[in-house]
Amino acid sequence: MSERDLILVHNHKGGTGKTMLSVHLAHYLARSGQEWAVWDADTQGNAMSWVTEHQWDGQPSVRYSEDGQADIVATIDQGTALDQDRLIVDTPPTDNIIRDLLGVVGLGEGDILLCPANGRLAIGGSIKVAEEVAGTGCRVILVPNLTDPKHAHGRSEINALREVAGHEQVNAEVFQLAIPRNDQYMRRAEEQGKPIWDLDYGTRTHTGKALKALCSWVGRGAPPDENPPSGDGGQGEPISSDLKDRLWNQ
């Protein structure tokens, strides 16, 4: 059992949206009253830059807050990260990071590893991730990220993730909602240091709705019987029929 609550966001493949998921989780959980810190374990510092609206000056830790929400603590310092009771880890796309992290964070039962995946290499990476944490007791959740089932390749990727999760030697599950790519809104969100749903009309996008549904679900402890989640914002609203038609993995 880990001594702290952990959400590890990792895939060995780069470009799968690890920082996107980490930052959105931090914002959502802070606003729901849960105090989670973000450990930016990637030397590029992308999570630090996003949280600070690209104003990060290289300090090892920053504290961001808005009226009505808990602070978001973001750090590149391992010692500061390990002092936190609840920690989101945004990882670099390197082969040995899981092995290295297991030696310091104690990933265990009750912790979550979110593995965003899109494309053949990322799906292959998800298999390796699941294999590396086998035996720790943590939940491995494969997230079809930056992909859209309205496209043939998107449907193929989602089906491939299901096959991975269904393999008897892979202890993993698939988040039953795809998060489509929306470069225009996501670039604006990063530049402004915000989650996508804080942008004008961002909450109306399929990407914003799907991201909020994921964050809400994880914030509730990712209950298996609520996958797919019944609401897109944790406010009890039903998922719209449009969202079901576009993004439901059925």
C-alpha positions as a printed NumPy array, in Angstrom:
array([[  0.   ,   0.   ,   0.   ],
       [  1.293,   3.411,  -0.939],
       [  1.808,   5.931,   1.877],
       [  0.14 ,   8.612,  -0.233],
       [ -2.646,   8.795,  -2.791],
       [ -1.151,   8.641,  -6.264],
       [ -2.332,   9.25 ,  -9.795],
       [  0.462,   8.382, -12.195],
       [  0.019,   9.551, -15.81 ],
       [  2.297,   7.657, -18.136],
       [  2.899,   6.107, -21.521],
       [  6.337,   5.313, -22.913],
       [  5.27 ,   7.014, -26.162],
       [  5.462,  10.797, -26.354],
       [  2.618,  12.955, -27.669],
       [ -0.195,  11.028, -25.998],
       [ -1.429,  13.965, -23.89 ],
       [  0.037,  13.09 , -20.49 ],
       [  0.529,  16.728, -19.469],
       [ -2.931,  17.619, -20.748],
       [ -4.53 ,  14.998, -18.496],
       [ -2.327,  15.87 , -15.5  ],
       [ -3.072,  19.597, -15.584],
       [ -6.797,  19.16 , -16.162],
       [ -7.   ,  16.684, -13.288],
       [ -5.186,  19.127, -11.   ],
       [ -7.581,  21.963, -11.853],
       [-10.69 ,  19.83 , -11.546],
       [ -9.697,  18.193,  -8.267],
       [ -8.65 ,  21.522,  -6.73 ],
       [-11.999,  23.071,  -7.586],
       [-13.827,  20.126,  -6.084],
       [-11.979,  20.684,  -2.817],
       [ -9.408,  17.919,  -3.163],
       [ -5.86 ,  19.088,  -2.565],
       [ -3.597,  17.326,  -5.033],
       [ -0.1  ,  18.402,  -6.032],
       [  1.446,  17.945,  -9.479],
       [  4.942,  16.544,  -9.789],
       [  6.296,  17.519, -13.192],
       [  8.815,  14.709, -13.54 ],
       [  9.547,  15.594, -17.162],
       [ 12.627,  17.78 , -17.587],
       [ 10.796,  19.798, -20.269],
       [  8.651,  21.347, -17.539],
       [  5.49 ,  21.437, -19.646],
       [  3.137,  21.007, -16.693],
       [  4.869,  23.828, -14.803],
       [  4.553,  26.09 , -17.825],
       [  0.867,  25.27 , -18.314],
       [ -0.033,  25.879, -14.676],
       [  1.75 ,  29.255, -14.671],
       [  0.522,  30.502, -18.06 ],
       [  4.04 ,  30.142, -19.448],
       [  5.384,  32.412, -16.709],
       [  7.417,  29.712, -14.983],
       [ 10.804,  31.161, -14.058],
       [ 12.528,  27.904, -13.168],
       [ 11.609,  27.851,  -9.482],
       [ 11.399,  24.277,  -8.166],
       [  7.847,  24.744,  -6.878],
       [  4.922,  27.056,  -7.597],
       [  1.571,  27.587,  -5.946],
       [ -1.396,  28.631,  -8.048],
       [ -4.819,  29.55 ,  -6.734],
       [ -8.048,  31.179,  -7.803],
       [-10.968,  32.399,  -5.735],
       [-13.121,  29.52 ,  -4.639],
       [-10.598,  26.74 ,  -5.237],
       [ -7.808,  25.054,  -3.366],
       [ -4.225,  25.776,  -4.248],
       [ -2.554,  23.832,  -7.031],
       [  0.98 ,  23.011,  -5.957],
       [  3.244,  22.134,  -8.882],
       [  6.846,  21.108,  -8.463],
       [  9.833,  19.659, -10.263],
       [ 11.486,  18.827,  -6.948],
       [ 11.297,  15.177,  -5.918],
       [ 11.574,  15.954,  -2.219],
       [  8.692,  18.427,  -2.323],
       [  6.619,  15.949,  -4.311],
       [  7.174,  13.142,  -1.835],
       [  6.041,  15.394,   1.024],
       [  2.554,  15.608,  -0.497],
       [ -0.35 ,  13.476,   0.699],
       [ -1.994,  13.412,  -2.742],
       [  0.152,  13.492,  -5.841],
       [ -0.405,  13.568,  -9.604],
       [  2.767,  12.588, -11.46 ],
       [  3.226,  13.858, -15.018],
       [  5.919,  11.566, -16.398],
       [  8.395,  11.841, -19.268],
       [  8.14 ,   9.383, -22.174],
       [ 11.174,   7.343, -21.189],
       [ 11.503,   3.583, -20.913],
       [ 12.846,   3.38 , -17.372],
       [ 10.645,   5.938, -15.63 ],
       [  8.229,   3.402, -14.138],
       [ 11.078,   1.362, -12.678],
       [ 12.654,   4.533, -11.273],
       [  9.397,   5.867,  -9.824],
       [  8.46 ,   2.584,  -8.188],
       [ 11.604,   2.939,  -6.134],
       [ 10.522,   6.297,  -4.684],
       [  6.718,   6.67 ,  -4.699],
       [  5.577,   3.213,  -3.617],
       [  2.801,   2.73 ,  -6.16 ],
       [  0.296,   0.311,  -4.661],
       [ -3.259,  -0.832,  -4.16 ],
       [ -5.752,   2.016,  -4.411],
       [ -3.474,   4.114,  -6.613],
       [ -4.279,   4.808, -10.268],
       [ -2.101,   4.757, -13.355],
       [ -3.725,   6.603, -16.237],
       [ -2.234,   5.569, -19.561],
       [ -3.321,   7.865, -22.424],
       [ -2.941,   6.155, -25.774],
       [ -3.414,   6.893, -29.443],
       [ -1.707,   5.271, -32.408],
       [ -0.011,   1.906, -32.764],
       [  3.165,   2.781, -30.823],
       [  1.248,   4.249, -27.895],
       [ -1.021,   1.217, -27.706],
       [  2.076,  -0.966, -27.659],
       [  3.45 ,   1.253, -24.917],
       [  0.338,   0.683, -22.829],
       [  1.067,  -3.047, -22.794],
       [  4.557,  -2.395, -21.473],
       [  3.206,  -0.021, -18.824],
       [  0.712,  -2.621, -17.591],
       [  3.42 ,  -5.265, -17.472],
       [  5.781,  -3.036, -15.498],
       [  3.293,  -2.287, -12.716],
       [  1.887,  -5.803, -12.54 ],
       [  2.026,  -6.97 ,  -8.957],
       [  1.813,  -3.499,  -7.411],
       [ -1.958,  -3.706,  -7.012],
       [ -2.562,  -0.337,  -8.701],
       [ -5.342,   0.152, -11.228],
       [ -4.219,   0.639, -14.811],
       [ -6.75 ,   2.669, -16.809],
       [ -6.156,   3.008, -20.536],
       [ -7.538,   6.31 , -21.83 ],
       [ -8.308,   6.67 , -25.562],
       [ -6.894,  10.183, -25.771],
       [ -6.583,  12.524, -28.766],
       [ -8.618,  10.08 , -30.813],
       [-12.14 ,  10.138, -32.17 ],
       [-14.374,   7.135, -32.94 ],
       [-16.042,   9.008, -35.785],
       [-12.865,   8.286, -37.774],
       [-12.006,   4.766, -38.883],
       [ -8.496,   4.919, -37.416],
       [ -9.94 ,   6.161, -34.125],
       [-12.33 ,   3.229, -33.933],
       [ -9.45 ,   0.878, -34.702],
       [ -7.361,   2.383, -31.895],
       [-10.195,   2.072, -29.393],
       [-10.805,  -1.544, -30.375],
       [ -7.092,  -2.248, -30.028],
       [ -7.107,  -0.806, -26.506],
       [-10.038,  -3.064, -25.641],
       [ -8.103,  -6.04 , -26.903],
       [ -5.131,  -5.03 , -24.766],
       [ -7.291,  -4.668, -21.655],
       [ -9.047,  -7.947, -22.379],
       [ -5.836,  -9.957, -22.552],
       [ -5.604, -12.334, -19.603],
       [ -2.022, -11.322, -18.877],
       [ -2.768,  -7.571, -18.852],
       [ -4.487,  -6.241, -15.762],
       [ -6.016,  -3.081, -17.221],
       [ -9.335,  -1.437, -18.004],
       [-10.389,   1.081, -20.646],
       [-12.076,   4.397, -19.872],
       [-15.278,   4.11 , -21.845],
       [-15.2  ,   7.56 , -23.397],
       [-12.835,   8.794, -26.086],
       [-11.234,  12.236, -25.739],
       [-10.901,  13.714, -29.236],
       [ -8.105,  15.979, -30.417],
       [ -8.875,  19.692, -30.564],
       [ -5.593,  21.462, -31.215],
       [ -7.064,  24.946, -31.499],
       [ -8.739,  24.976, -28.097],
       [ -6.028,  22.992, -26.352],
       [ -3.309,  25.352, -27.587],
       [ -5.292,  28.319, -26.279],
       [ -5.851,  26.581, -22.948],
       [ -2.144,  25.93 , -22.533],
       [ -1.159,  29.459, -23.532],
       [ -3.625,  30.945, -21.037],
       [ -2.765,  28.514, -18.237],
       [ -6.324,  27.197, -18.035],
       [ -8.247,  23.977, -18.447],
       [-10.107,  23.841, -21.734],
       [-13.502,  24.218, -20.068],
       [-12.527,  27.689, -18.812],
       [-12.192,  29.023, -22.358],
       [-15.105,  30.754, -24.066],
       [-17.208,  27.936, -25.552],
       [-14.56 ,  25.412, -24.5  ],
       [-17.003,  23.605, -22.259],
       [-19.2  ,  23.012, -25.319],
       [-16.534,  21.126, -27.213],
       [-16.489,  17.35 , -27.248],
       [-12.934,  17.494, -25.933],
       [-13.903,  19.684, -22.974],
       [-16.896,  17.52 , -22.092],
       [-14.959,  14.279, -22.323],
       [-12.05 ,  15.644, -20.265],
       [-14.383,  16.877, -17.55 ],
       [-16.154,  13.513, -17.505],
       [-12.813,  11.756, -16.991],
       [-11.712,  14.16 , -14.258],
       [-15.057,  13.894, -12.475],
       [-14.91 ,  10.102, -12.616],
       [-11.342,   9.968, -11.269],
       [-12.273,  12.487,  -8.582],
       [-14.965,  10.084,  -7.368],
       [-12.405,   7.321,  -7.094],
       [-12.995,   5.996, -10.626],
       [-15.803,   3.633,  -9.59 ],
       [-15.879,   0.723, -12.077],
       [-19.67 ,   0.632, -12.11 ],
       [-19.717,   4.244, -13.334],
       [-17.517,   3.62 , -16.377],
       [-18.747,   5.212, -18.574],
       [-19.72 ,   7.999, -16.161],
       [-23.308,   9.14 , -15.965],
       [-22.545,  12.885, -15.982],
       [-20.077,  15.087, -17.845],
       [-19.243,  17.56 , -15.121],
       [-19.919,  16.031, -11.758],
       [-23.047,  18.146, -11.443],
       [-25.539,  15.375, -12.166],
       [-26.229,  16.385, -15.736],
       [-26.821,  13.536, -18.156],
       [-24.315,  12.966, -20.926],
       [-25.893,  14.482, -24.021],
       [-27.086,  12.243, -26.834],
       [-24.621,  14.057, -29.086],
       [-21.739,  13.066, -26.834],
       [-22.956,   9.482, -26.685],
       [-23.17 ,   9.273, -30.448],
       [-19.695,  10.712, -30.929],
       [-17.586,   9.436, -28.104],
       [-19.186,   6.423, -26.455],
       [-17.026,   3.339, -26.862],
       [-19.672,   0.768, -27.695]])
